[in-house]
Amino acid sequence: MQWQFRAPVIEWRGPAPFFYARIPETVGAEIAAVKRIASYGWGVIPVKATIAGVTFETSLFPRENTYLLPLKVLVRKRIGVTVGDEVEVEMAIGGVIREPDL
């Protein structure tokens, strides 16, 4: 399964600040429908995502009726985003993103 959506960048504080793209609840509901086959444990789901031409692999975390897409420091620096920005995301479960049309 794959999705394209717009998401706000949020900060969630723990021992260190973490930055995430908060997945829209409608997309979160679709992900939740396949979580049993997609998760490798603890509700965490591996994905491959592309934002502003930067493709990376990570795992979604369930949170507040949807999922959070972690934005690693290297990714945030390359795409130039911070808290409050919105990002266009292309994402697929299990690391399969369709090839761009040529």
N, CA, C and O of each residue as an XYZ file, in Angstrom:
408
protein
N       0.838     -1.181      0.000
C       0.000      0.000      0.000
C       0.880      1.240      0.000
O       1.968      1.261      0.576
N       0.376      2.265     -0.661
C       1.121      3.519     -0.669
C       0.172      4.704     -0.629
O      -0.993      4.615     -1.018
N       0.703      5.804     -0.150
C      -0.102      7.004      0.049
C       0.691      8.239     -0.332
O       1.922      8.237     -0.340
N      -0.051      9.295     -0.649
C       0.507     10.639     -0.796
C      -0.372     11.543      0.066
O      -1.599     11.479     -0.005
N       0.262     12.380      0.876
C      -0.503     13.248      1.762
C       0.349     14.421      2.206
O       1.568     14.433      2.032
N      -0.313     15.394      2.776
C       0.327     16.580      3.360
C       0.240     16.420      4.873
O      -0.799     16.021      5.399
N       1.340     16.733      5.579
C       1.372     16.527      7.027
C       2.150     17.640      7.720
O       3.151     18.126      7.195
N       1.683     18.041      8.906
C       2.431     19.029      9.679
C       3.617     18.385     10.388
O       3.561     17.220     10.782
N       4.687     19.156     10.546
C       5.848     18.697     11.312
C       5.619     19.112     12.757
O       5.369     20.279     13.056
N       5.712     18.119     13.652
C       5.503     18.378     15.074
C       6.731     17.936     15.861
O       7.576     17.190     15.365
N       6.807     18.414     17.090
C       7.883     18.002     17.997
C       7.247     17.250     19.160
O       6.226     17.668     19.706
N       7.861     16.148     19.521
C       7.414     15.385     20.684
C       8.617     15.257     21.593
O       9.639     14.692     21.204
N       8.501     15.773     22.789
C       9.642     15.784     23.706
C       9.702     14.510     24.518
O       8.698     14.031     25.045
N      10.881     13.985     24.603
C      11.184     12.834     25.433
C      12.487     13.173     26.112
O      12.685     14.320     26.513
N      13.387     12.209     26.258
C      14.714     12.526     26.783
C      15.444     13.521     25.877
O      16.283     14.296     26.334
N      15.107     13.482     24.581
C      15.645     14.429     23.602
C      14.487     14.793     22.684
O      13.549     14.006     22.555
N      14.518     15.961     22.041
C      13.408     16.303     21.151
C      13.406     15.411     19.912
O      14.459     15.083     19.364
N      12.210     15.026     19.484
C      12.043     14.237     18.274
C      11.061     14.957     17.379
O      10.124     15.592     17.863
N      11.268     14.861     16.073
C      10.424     15.540     15.105
C       9.737     14.503     14.227
O      10.340     13.516     13.806
N       8.449     14.756     13.961
C       7.646     13.814     13.199
C       6.740     14.557     12.228
O       6.413     15.726     12.435
N       6.343     13.871     11.176
C       5.237     14.323     10.341
C       4.016     13.560     10.858
O       4.008     12.329     10.876
N       2.991     14.296     11.275
C       1.781     13.656     11.812
C       0.883     13.268     10.650
O       0.368     14.128      9.935
N       0.701     11.972     10.468
C      -0.071     11.435      9.351
C      -1.552     11.765      9.544
O      -2.077     11.603     10.645
N      -2.237     12.230      8.481
C      -3.662     12.525      8.614
C      -4.433     11.298      9.118
O      -4.092     10.162      8.789
N      -5.468     11.544      9.914
C      -6.216     10.434     10.515
C      -6.858      9.522      9.485
O      -7.009      8.327      9.742
N      -7.242     10.046      8.324
C      -7.839      9.182      7.291
C      -6.812      8.175      6.780
O      -7.137      7.006      6.571
N      -5.584      8.624      6.580
C      -4.509      7.712      6.159
C      -4.159      6.784      7.315
O      -3.920      5.594      7.106
N      -4.127      7.317      8.528
C      -3.855      6.496      9.706
C      -4.837      5.347      9.845
O      -4.453      4.247     10.243
N      -6.120      5.595      9.516
C      -7.136      4.539      9.584
C      -6.857      3.448      8.558
O      -7.058      2.268      8.846
N      -6.397      3.821      7.367
C      -6.050      2.831      6.347
C      -4.850      2.002      6.794
O      -4.815      0.789      6.584
N      -3.878      2.649      7.405
C      -2.706      1.938      7.911
C      -3.114      0.984      9.025
O      -2.659     -0.159      9.068
N      -3.971      1.454      9.923
C      -4.430      0.622     11.036
C      -5.128     -0.641     10.539
O      -5.068     -1.686     11.187
N      -5.787     -0.542      9.392
C      -6.495     -1.695      8.841
C      -5.553     -2.824      8.431
O      -5.971     -3.979      8.352
N      -4.284     -2.499      8.171
C      -3.321     -3.532      7.745
C      -2.185     -3.709      8.754
O      -1.196     -4.383      8.463
N      -2.324     -3.110      9.933
C      -1.217     -3.108     10.884
C      -0.791     -4.506     11.330
O       0.390     -4.733     11.597
N      -1.722     -5.433     11.413
C      -1.350     -6.778     11.875
C      -0.373     -7.467     10.934
O       0.525     -8.177     11.387
N      -0.533     -7.270      9.648
C       0.389     -7.908      8.701
C       1.618     -7.052      8.422
O       2.634     -7.557      7.945
N       1.527     -5.740      8.720
C       2.623     -4.828      8.405
C       3.596     -4.613      9.562
O       4.759     -4.285      9.329
N       3.146     -4.789     10.798
C       3.958     -4.473     11.971
C       4.975     -5.567     12.270
O       4.710     -6.752     12.070
N       6.133     -5.153     12.750
C       7.111     -6.141     13.205
C       7.142     -6.203     14.729
O       8.048     -6.803     15.307
N       6.165     -5.591     15.378
C       6.050     -5.649     16.833
C       5.786     -4.291     17.436
O       6.178     -3.271     16.869
N       5.127     -4.264     18.576
C       4.822     -3.050     19.329
C       4.010     -2.039     18.525
O       3.955     -0.865     18.890
N       3.387     -2.473     17.447
C       2.601     -1.566     16.621
C       3.422     -0.718     15.681
O       2.876      0.141     14.988
N       4.724     -0.940     15.642
C       5.625     -0.173     14.784
C       5.586     -0.762     13.373
O       5.655     -1.979     13.202
N       5.475      0.107     12.363
C       5.312     -0.333     10.977
C       6.430      0.240     10.113
O       6.586      1.459     10.045
N       7.224     -0.628      9.440
C       8.307     -0.140      8.585
C       7.759      0.502      7.308
O       6.828     -0.016      6.692
N       8.349      1.637      6.919
C       7.930      2.331      5.701
C       9.139      2.906      4.975
O      10.231      3.042      5.527
N       8.891      3.232      3.720
C       9.846      4.003      2.927
C       9.089      5.257      2.528
O       7.975      5.178      2.012
N       9.692      6.411      2.765
C       9.011      7.678      2.503
C       9.896      8.593      1.671
O      11.123      8.502      1.705
N       9.245      9.476      0.927
C       9.942     10.503      0.161
C       9.303     11.842      0.470
O       8.085     12.005      0.384
N      10.155     12.810      0.836
C       9.733     14.179      1.079
C      10.720     15.085      0.350
O      11.928     14.992      0.565
N      10.211     15.953     -0.504
C      11.047     16.918     -1.240
C      12.225     16.249     -1.941
O      13.332     16.787     -1.953
N      11.989     15.083     -2.520
C      13.020     14.374     -3.265
C      13.978     13.557     -2.426
O      14.869     12.906     -2.971
N      13.819     13.573     -1.110
C      14.684     12.796     -0.211
C      13.919     11.544      0.222
O      12.858     11.633      0.840
N      14.475     10.377     -0.112
C      13.851      9.104      0.230
C      14.589      8.485      1.399
O      15.819      8.472      1.439
N      13.818      7.967      2.360
C      14.429      7.373      3.548
C      13.528      6.264      4.078
O      12.330      6.224      3.794
N      14.127      5.369      4.848
C      13.388      4.290      5.490
C      13.321      4.560      6.986
O      14.284      5.033      7.590
N      12.172      4.253      7.571
C      11.969      4.450      8.999
C      10.796      3.583      9.424
O      10.353      2.721      8.665
N      10.294      3.802     10.618
C       9.132      3.067     11.107
C       8.135      4.032     11.722
O       8.509      4.949     12.454
N       6.864      3.815     11.417
C       5.791      4.628     11.970
C       5.524      4.226     13.409
O       5.670      3.061     13.781
N       5.131      5.199     14.211
C       4.750      4.952     15.598
C       3.277      5.309     15.767
O       2.854      6.378     15.329
N       2.486      4.435     16.394
C       1.088      4.791     16.646
C       1.010      5.873     17.713
O       1.710      5.819     18.724
N       0.136      6.872     17.470
C       0.000      7.962     18.440
C      -1.276      8.746     18.145
O      -1.478      9.199     17.018
N      -2.128      8.906     19.141
C      -3.306      9.765     19.071
C      -4.174      9.532     17.830
O      -4.386     10.452     17.039
N      -4.671      8.314     17.660
C      -5.583      7.929     16.572
C      -4.981      7.978     15.176
O      -5.713      7.973     14.186
N      -3.670      8.024     15.086
C      -3.011      7.981     13.786
C      -1.589      7.474     13.993
O      -1.322      6.746     14.950
N      -0.682      7.849     13.111
C       0.714      7.433     13.213
C       1.608      8.649     13.032
O       1.218      9.654     12.439
N       2.817      8.527     13.560
C       3.831      9.562     13.396
C       4.948      9.014     12.526
O       5.419      7.895     12.727
N       5.366      9.822     11.552
C       6.477      9.483     10.670
C       7.710     10.212     11.188
O       7.796     11.434     11.068
N       8.679      9.477     11.769
C       9.874     10.134     12.303
C      10.685     10.837     11.212
O      10.876     10.303     10.119
N      11.155     12.041     11.532
C      12.007     12.799     10.623
C      13.379     12.928     11.266
O      13.584     13.756     12.154
N      14.305     12.112     10.816
C      15.663     12.128     11.359
C      16.326     13.477     11.072
O      15.950     14.177     10.132
N      17.303     13.825     11.884
C      17.998     15.111     11.735
C      18.535     15.281     10.317
O      18.377     16.350      9.726
N      19.157     14.262      9.769
C      19.726     14.351      8.425
C      18.630     14.653      7.393
O      18.827     15.475      6.498
N      17.504     14.000      7.522
C      16.386     14.237      6.597
C      15.882     15.658      6.745
O      15.709     16.357      5.746
N      15.639     16.107      7.989
C      15.139     17.464      8.212
C      16.080     18.518      7.652
O      15.635     19.510      7.074
N      17.370     18.309      7.821
C      18.340     19.286      7.309
C      18.334     19.311      5.781
O      18.413     20.378      5.173
N      18.239     18.140      5.169
C      18.252     18.079      3.702
C      17.010     18.699      3.083
O      17.082     19.289      2.005
N      15.857     18.568      3.762
C      14.637     19.130      3.193
C      14.311     20.511      3.765
O      13.407     21.191      3.280
N      15.047     20.915      4.789
C      14.913     22.256      5.353
C      13.586     22.524      6.040
O      12.951     23.549      5.792
N      13.160     21.599      6.911
C      11.895     21.804      7.628
C      12.102     21.813      9.133
O      13.091     21.298      9.655
N      11.134     22.418      9.812
C      11.136     22.460     11.263
C       9.699     22.409     11.755
O       8.768     22.308     10.956
N       9.520     22.479     13.052
C       8.196     22.422     13.670
C       7.288     23.503     13.084
O       7.686     24.659     12.945
N       6.062     23.104     12.743
C       5.090     24.033     12.189
C       5.028     24.031     10.674
O       4.041     24.487     10.098
N       6.068     23.524     10.015
C       6.044     23.417      8.556
C       5.119     22.276      8.152
O       4.799     21.414      8.970
N       4.691     22.270      6.898
C       3.947     21.145      6.346
C       4.775     20.539      5.235
O       5.475     21.243      4.507
N       4.686     19.219      5.112
C       5.458     18.510      4.098
C       4.526     17.652      3.247
O       3.504     17.156      3.721
N       4.899     17.493      1.993
C       4.219     16.569      1.084
C       4.965     15.247      1.188
O       6.177     15.198      0.980
N       4.247     14.179      1.509
C       4.857     12.881      1.752
C       4.335     11.860      0.763
O       3.133     11.798      0.502
N       5.227     11.066      0.215
C       4.872      9.855     -0.517
C       5.429      8.727      0.328
O       6.610      8.737      0.676
N       4.591      7.751      0.663
C       5.009      6.734      1.626
C       4.410      5.381      1.259
O       3.283      5.290      0.771
N       5.187      4.340      1.505
C       4.718      2.972      1.269
C       5.146      2.081      2.421
O       6.249      2.208      2.952
N       4.255      1.180      2.797
C       4.587      0.193      3.830
C       5.575     -0.810      3.259
O       5.468     -1.222      2.104
N       6.527     -1.190      4.076
C       7.487     -2.214      3.685
C       8.527     -1.763      2.696
O       9.262     -2.585      2.147
N       8.603     -0.472      2.460
C       9.679      0.048      1.620
C       9.484     -0.102      0.140
O      10.471     -0.235     -0.584
N       8.246     -0.089     -0.362
C       8.033     -0.196     -1.797
C       7.314      1.053     -2.282
O       6.108      1.202     -2.088
N       8.069      1.955     -2.919
C       7.479      3.165     -3.496
C       7.509      3.011     -5.003
O       8.510      2.576     -5.572
N       6.409      3.368     -5.645
C       6.348      3.204     -7.098
C       7.405      4.082     -7.758
O       7.757      5.147     -7.252
N       7.894      3.618     -8.881
C       8.873      4.381     -9.655
C       8.185      5.570    -10.311
O       7.031      5.454    -10.724
N       8.864      6.715    -10.420
C       8.242      7.857    -11.073
C       8.013      7.587    -12.549
O       8.780      6.868    -13.190
N       6.946      8.174    -13.081
C       6.677      8.035    -14.515
C       7.719      8.826    -15.280
O       8.026      9.964    -14.925
N       8.264      8.225    -16.333
C       9.275      8.914    -17.152
C       8.704      9.302    -18.493
O       9.405      9.889    -19.317
